[in-house]
Amino acid sequence: MLSLMSYEYSREDFTEWNEQKQRIHSEKLEEGPFPRGGWVWMCSFGVNIGLEQNGGVGSFNRPGAVLKKFNNQMYWVVPLTSKQKPVDFYYNFTDPNGHNVAAIIAQLRLMSTKRLRREMYQMTDADIAAIRALAKSFLEKIETPP
């Protein structure tokens, strides 16, 4: 399996993502999806810059955990990875299929429902509570300028 960290995205990758992003943007949502907090969805994260978490090579998709619903079209989502790390902004857990997964709290982002491709699984109450608590602790540490 190709490691996303070692893959260098090319100009063509960015062009392909831009075309896909335009298609996603123009999709008309008749109904839903209406994700609930604690559910993991395959999401179109795209090609990002530097160390930002990308979608998968070729598809630009990766799983994301829904943390908070703001309305029927906007959600806070945390990208998930199969690379677990012992760092304070990763929450490592095992998914319902027995796979090692990590939520990358530092890369929390606001997403439109248009980026949600398909529902994958529901997280345990304990795991989603731990991710929310970790995200909250990071947000509380944001300093306000003098």
PyRosetta script that sets phi, psi and omega in degrees:
from pyrosetta import init, pose_from_sequence

init()
pose = pose_from_sequence("MLSLMSYEYSREDFTEWNEQKQRIHSEKLEEGPFPRGGWVWMCSFGVNIGLEQNGGVGSFNRPGAVLKKFNNQMYWVVPLTSKQKPVDFYYNFTDPNGHNVAAIIAQLRLMSTKRLRREMYQMTDADIAAIRALAKSFLEKIETPP")
pose.set_psi(1, 136.9)
pose.set_omega(1, -179.3)
pose.set_phi(2, -74.5)
pose.set_psi(2, 131.1)
pose.set_omega(2, 177.3)
pose.set_phi(3, -81.8)
pose.set_psi(3, 127.2)
pose.set_omega(3, -179.8)
pose.set_phi(4, -66.0)
pose.set_psi(4, -28.1)
pose.set_omega(4, -178.5)
pose.set_phi(5, -68.5)
pose.set_psi(5, -29.4)
pose.set_omega(5, -176.9)
pose.set_phi(6, -95.1)
pose.set_psi(6, -8.4)
pose.set_omega(6, -177.3)
pose.set_phi(7, -82.8)
pose.set_psi(7, 127.0)
pose.set_omega(7, 176.6)
pose.set_phi(8, -95.9)
pose.set_psi(8, 118.4)
pose.set_omega(8, 178.8)
pose.set_phi(9, -74.0)
pose.set_psi(9, 140.0)
pose.set_omega(9, -178.8)
pose.set_phi(10, -100.3)
pose.set_psi(10, 171.4)
pose.set_omega(10, 175.7)
pose.set_phi(11, -56.3)
pose.set_psi(11, -37.5)
pose.set_omega(11, -180.0)
pose.set_phi(12, -65.4)
pose.set_psi(12, -37.3)
pose.set_omega(12, 177.5)
pose.set_phi(13, -62.0)
pose.set_psi(13, -44.4)
pose.set_omega(13, 179.6)
pose.set_phi(14, -64.9)
pose.set_psi(14, -39.0)
pose.set_omega(14, 178.2)
pose.set_phi(15, -64.2)
pose.set_psi(15, -44.8)
pose.set_omega(15, 179.4)
pose.set_phi(16, -62.7)
pose.set_psi(16, -43.1)
pose.set_omega(16, 178.3)
pose.set_phi(17, -63.8)
pose.set_psi(17, -41.4)
pose.set_omega(17, 179.1)
pose.set_phi(18, -60.2)
pose.set_psi(18, -41.8)
pose.set_omega(18, 177.6)
pose.set_phi(19, -64.9)
pose.set_psi(19, -43.0)
pose.set_omega(19, 178.8)
pose.set_phi(20, -65.7)
pose.set_psi(20, -40.9)
pose.set_omega(20, 179.6)
pose.set_phi(21, -61.2)
pose.set_psi(21, -39.5)
pose.set_omega(21, 177.9)
pose.set_phi(22, -64.7)
pose.set_psi(22, -39.0)
pose.set_omega(22, 177.0)
pose.set_phi(23, -64.8)
pose.set_psi(23, -44.0)
pose.set_omega(23, 179.6)
pose.set_phi(24, -61.5)
pose.set_psi(24, -45.0)
pose.set_omega(24, -179.2)
pose.set_phi(25, -60.1)
pose.set_psi(25, -38.2)
pose.set_omega(25, -176.0)
pose.set_phi(26, -82.3)
pose.set_psi(26, -8.5)
pose.set_omega(26, 177.9)
pose.set_phi(27, -60.9)
pose.set_psi(27, 135.9)
pose.set_omega(27, 176.0)
pose.set_phi(28, -95.6)
pose.set_psi(28, 124.1)
pose.set_omega(28, 178.8)
pose.set_phi(29, -92.4)
pose.set_psi(29, 103.9)
pose.set_omega(29, 177.0)
pose.set_phi(30, -68.9)
pose.set_psi(30, -49.9)
pose.set_omega(30, 178.3)
pose.set_phi(31, -144.1)
pose.set_psi(31, 145.8)
pose.set_omega(31, 172.4)
pose.set_phi(32, 42.8)
pose.set_psi(32, -169.9)
pose.set_omega(32, 3.8)
pose.set_phi(33, -70.2)
pose.set_psi(33, 153.9)
pose.set_omega(33, 178.3)
pose.set_phi(34, -120.9)
pose.set_psi(34, 78.4)
pose.set_omega(34, -176.3)
pose.set_phi(35, -66.9)
pose.set_psi(35, 153.7)
pose.set_omega(35, 176.6)
pose.set_phi(36, -111.0)
pose.set_psi(36, 151.1)
pose.set_omega(36, 176.3)
pose.set_phi(37, -57.6)
pose.set_psi(37, 140.2)
pose.set_omega(37, 179.9)
pose.set_phi(38, 92.2)
pose.set_psi(38, -3.2)
pose.set_omega(38, 177.4)
pose.set_phi(39, -98.0)
pose.set_psi(39, 144.8)
pose.set_omega(39, 176.7)
pose.set_phi(40, -102.2)
pose.set_psi(40, 130.8)
pose.set_omega(40, 179.0)
pose.set_phi(41, -122.0)
pose.set_psi(41, 149.6)
pose.set_omega(41, 167.5)
pose.set_phi(42, -77.4)
pose.set_psi(42, 125.9)
pose.set_omega(42, -173.1)
pose.set_phi(43, -124.4)
pose.set_psi(43, 148.2)
pose.set_omega(43, 174.7)
pose.set_phi(44, -85.8)
pose.set_psi(44, 90.4)
pose.set_omega(44, 179.1)
pose.set_phi(45, -81.6)
pose.set_psi(45, -27.4)
pose.set_omega(45, 176.9)
pose.set_phi(46, 83.3)
pose.set_psi(46, -166.2)
pose.set_omega(46, 176.1)
pose.set_phi(47, -99.0)
pose.set_psi(47, 124.1)
pose.set_omega(47, -176.9)
pose.set_phi(48, -113.8)
pose.set_psi(48, -178.2)
pose.set_omega(48, -173.3)
pose.set_phi(49, -104.4)
pose.set_psi(49, 142.7)
pose.set_omega(49, 175.3)
pose.set_phi(50, 59.4)
pose.set_psi(50, -126.0)
pose.set_omega(50, -176.3)
pose.set_phi(51, -94.9)
pose.set_psi(51, 8.1)
pose.set_omega(51, 176.2)
pose.set_phi(52, -61.8)
pose.set_psi(52, 145.8)
pose.set_omega(52, -178.0)
pose.set_phi(53, -70.8)
pose.set_psi(53, 122.7)
pose.set_omega(53, 178.5)
pose.set_phi(54, -89.0)
pose.set_psi(54, 167.2)
pose.set_omega(54, 164.8)
pose.set_phi(55, -75.4)
pose.set_psi(55, 176.2)
pose.set_omega(55, -179.2)
pose.set_phi(56, -66.4)
pose.set_psi(56, 154.6)
pose.set_omega(56, 178.5)
pose.set_phi(57, -60.8)
pose.set_psi(57, 126.6)
pose.set_omega(57, 178.7)
pose.set_phi(58, 91.4)
pose.set_psi(58, -49.6)
pose.set_omega(58, -177.2)
pose.set_phi(59, -93.6)
pose.set_psi(59, -23.9)
pose.set_omega(59, -177.6)
pose.set_phi(60, 65.1)
pose.set_psi(60, 16.8)
pose.set_omega(60, -179.5)
pose.set_phi(61, -109.3)
pose.set_psi(61, 150.8)
pose.set_omega(61, 172.9)
pose.set_phi(62, -157.1)
pose.set_psi(62, 158.6)
pose.set_omega(62, 177.5)
pose.set_phi(63, -67.8)
pose.set_psi(63, 147.4)
pose.set_omega(63, 175.4)
pose.set_phi(64, -141.5)
pose.set_psi(64, 141.3)
pose.set_omega(64, 179.2)
pose.set_phi(65, -94.3)
pose.set_psi(65, 127.5)
pose.set_omega(65, 178.0)
pose.set_phi(66, -78.6)
pose.set_psi(66, 120.9)
pose.set_omega(66, -179.9)
pose.set_phi(67, -98.5)
pose.set_psi(67, -41.1)
pose.set_omega(67, -172.3)
pose.set_phi(68, -149.9)
pose.set_psi(68, 134.7)
pose.set_omega(68, 174.2)
pose.set_phi(69, -96.2)
pose.set_psi(69, 129.9)
pose.set_omega(69, 175.0)
pose.set_phi(70, -98.6)
pose.set_psi(70, -39.5)
pose.set_omega(70, 173.6)
pose.set_phi(71, -159.1)
pose.set_psi(71, -169.9)
pose.set_omega(71, -176.2)
pose.set_phi(72, -74.0)
pose.set_psi(72, -0.3)
pose.set_omega(72, -178.9)
pose.set_phi(73, -126.3)
pose.set_psi(73, -10.3)
pose.set_omega(73, -175.8)
pose.set_phi(74, -131.0)
pose.set_psi(74, 134.3)
pose.set_omega(74, -176.4)
pose.set_phi(75, -141.5)
pose.set_psi(75, 151.5)
pose.set_omega(75, 166.4)
pose.set_phi(76, -87.7)
pose.set_psi(76, 129.7)
pose.set_omega(76, -178.2)
pose.set_phi(77, -130.7)
pose.set_psi(77, 140.4)
pose.set_omega(77, 175.6)
pose.set_phi(78, -110.7)
pose.set_psi(78, 125.0)
pose.set_omega(78, 177.9)
pose.set_phi(79, -67.1)
pose.set_psi(79, 145.9)
pose.set_omega(79, 178.1)
pose.set_phi(80, -110.8)
pose.set_psi(80, 151.7)
pose.set_omega(80, 177.8)
pose.set_phi(81, -139.0)
pose.set_psi(81, 159.1)
pose.set_omega(81, 175.7)
pose.set_phi(82, -89.2)
pose.set_psi(82, -1.9)
pose.set_omega(82, 179.4)
pose.set_phi(83, -94.0)
pose.set_psi(83, 100.3)
pose.set_omega(83, 178.5)
pose.set_phi(84, -81.8)
pose.set_psi(84, 140.6)
pose.set_omega(84, 179.5)
pose.set_phi(85, -137.6)
pose.set_psi(85, 147.4)
pose.set_omega(85, 178.7)
pose.set_phi(86, -88.2)
pose.set_psi(86, 57.7)
pose.set_omega(86, 178.7)
pose.set_phi(87, -117.9)
pose.set_psi(87, 157.7)
pose.set_omega(87, -171.4)
pose.set_phi(88, -69.3)
pose.set_psi(88, -17.3)
pose.set_omega(88, 179.6)
pose.set_phi(89, -102.6)
pose.set_psi(89, 12.0)
pose.set_omega(89, 171.6)
pose.set_phi(90, -108.3)
pose.set_psi(90, 139.2)
pose.set_omega(90, 169.5)
pose.set_phi(91, -115.0)
pose.set_psi(91, 110.4)
pose.set_omega(91, -177.8)
pose.set_phi(92, -89.7)
pose.set_psi(92, 134.6)
pose.set_omega(92, 178.4)
pose.set_phi(93, -154.0)
pose.set_psi(93, 176.7)
pose.set_omega(93, 176.6)
pose.set_phi(94, -114.1)
pose.set_psi(94, 128.8)
pose.set_omega(94, -178.3)
pose.set_phi(95, -78.0)
pose.set_psi(95, 172.7)
pose.set_omega(95, -177.8)
pose.set_phi(96, -60.8)
pose.set_psi(96, -18.4)
pose.set_omega(96, 178.6)
pose.set_phi(97, -92.2)
pose.set_psi(97, 5.1)
pose.set_omega(97, 178.3)
pose.set_phi(98, 84.4)
pose.set_psi(98, 10.4)
pose.set_omega(98, 179.6)
pose.set_phi(99, -87.8)
pose.set_psi(99, 141.7)
pose.set_omega(99, 173.9)
pose.set_phi(100, -73.8)
pose.set_psi(100, 130.3)
pose.set_omega(100, -175.9)
pose.set_phi(101, -138.1)
pose.set_psi(101, 154.2)
pose.set_omega(101, 173.4)
pose.set_phi(102, -135.8)
pose.set_psi(102, 137.3)
pose.set_omega(102, 172.5)
pose.set_phi(103, -92.1)
pose.set_psi(103, 128.2)
pose.set_omega(103, -178.7)
pose.set_phi(104, -95.1)
pose.set_psi(104, 89.3)
pose.set_omega(104, -173.6)
pose.set_phi(105, -58.6)
pose.set_psi(105, -37.1)
pose.set_omega(105, -178.0)
pose.set_phi(106, -63.6)
pose.set_psi(106, -14.3)
pose.set_omega(106, -177.5)
pose.set_phi(107, -110.8)
pose.set_psi(107, 26.0)
pose.set_omega(107, 172.9)
pose.set_phi(108, -51.2)
pose.set_psi(108, 135.3)
pose.set_omega(108, 179.5)
pose.set_phi(109, -147.2)
pose.set_psi(109, 154.2)
pose.set_omega(109, 175.6)
pose.set_phi(110, -82.4)
pose.set_psi(110, 130.9)
pose.set_omega(110, -178.8)
pose.set_phi(111, -132.8)
pose.set_psi(111, 146.5)
pose.set_omega(111, 172.9)
pose.set_phi(112, -81.5)
pose.set_psi(112, 151.0)
pose.set_omega(112, 175.4)
pose.set_phi(113, -61.1)
pose.set_psi(113, -20.8)
pose.set_omega(113, 178.4)
pose.set_phi(114, -63.3)
pose.set_psi(114, -23.3)
pose.set_omega(114, 178.8)
pose.set_phi(115, -84.3)
pose.set_psi(115, -9.5)
pose.set_omega(115, -178.8)
pose.set_phi(116, -84.8)
pose.set_psi(116, 119.2)
pose.set_omega(116, -174.5)
pose.set_phi(117, -93.3)
pose.set_psi(117, -49.8)
pose.set_omega(117, 179.9)
pose.set_phi(118, -158.9)
pose.set_psi(118, 147.4)
pose.set_omega(118, 178.2)
pose.set_phi(119, -74.8)
pose.set_psi(119, 138.4)
pose.set_omega(119, -178.2)
pose.set_phi(120, -110.5)
pose.set_psi(120, -57.7)
pose.set_omega(120, -178.9)
pose.set_phi(121, -163.9)
pose.set_psi(121, 165.5)
pose.set_omega(121, 175.9)
pose.set_phi(122, -98.8)
pose.set_psi(122, 133.7)
pose.set_omega(122, 177.2)
pose.set_phi(123, -77.7)
pose.set_psi(123, 160.5)
pose.set_omega(123, 175.1)
pose.set_phi(124, -69.3)
pose.set_psi(124, 154.8)
pose.set_omega(124, 177.1)
pose.set_phi(125, -58.5)
pose.set_psi(125, -38.8)
pose.set_omega(125, -179.0)
pose.set_phi(126, -65.4)
pose.set_psi(126, -42.5)
pose.set_omega(126, -179.3)
pose.set_phi(127, -67.1)
pose.set_psi(127, -45.4)
pose.set_omega(127, -178.7)
pose.set_phi(128, -68.0)
pose.set_psi(128, -35.5)
pose.set_omega(128, 176.6)
pose.set_phi(129, -64.0)
pose.set_psi(129, -40.4)
pose.set_omega(129, 179.5)
pose.set_phi(130, -66.9)
pose.set_psi(130, -40.5)
pose.set_omega(130, 178.5)
pose.set_phi(131, -65.4)
pose.set_psi(131, -43.7)
pose.set_omega(131, 178.6)
pose.set_phi(132, -62.7)
pose.set_psi(132, -41.8)
pose.set_omega(132, 179.8)
pose.set_phi(133, -64.2)
pose.set_psi(133, -41.0)
pose.set_omega(133, 179.2)
pose.set_phi(134, -66.8)
pose.set_psi(134, -43.6)
pose.set_omega(134, 177.6)
pose.set_phi(135, -61.2)
pose.set_psi(135, -44.0)
pose.set_omega(135, 179.5)
pose.set_phi(136, -61.2)
pose.set_psi(136, -41.4)
pose.set_omega(136, -179.2)
pose.set_phi(137, -64.7)
pose.set_psi(137, -36.3)
pose.set_omega(137, 177.1)
pose.set_phi(138, -68.3)
pose.set_psi(138, -41.9)
pose.set_omega(138, 179.6)
pose.set_phi(139, -65.3)
pose.set_psi(139, -35.8)
pose.set_omega(139, 178.9)
pose.set_phi(140, -67.9)
pose.set_psi(140, -22.5)
pose.set_omega(140, -178.2)
pose.set_phi(141, -85.0)
pose.set_psi(141, -2.4)
pose.set_omega(141, 179.3)
pose.set_phi(142, -69.0)
pose.set_psi(142, 124.0)
pose.set_omega(142, -178.1)
pose.set_phi(143, -85.1)
pose.set_psi(143, 140.4)
pose.set_omega(143, 174.5)
pose.set_phi(144, -90.5)
pose.set_psi(144, 140.2)
pose.set_omega(144, -178.4)
pose.set_phi(145, -65.9)
pose.set_psi(145, 150.8)
pose.set_omega(145, -179.2)
pose.set_phi(146, -66.9)
pose.dump_pdb("model.pdb")
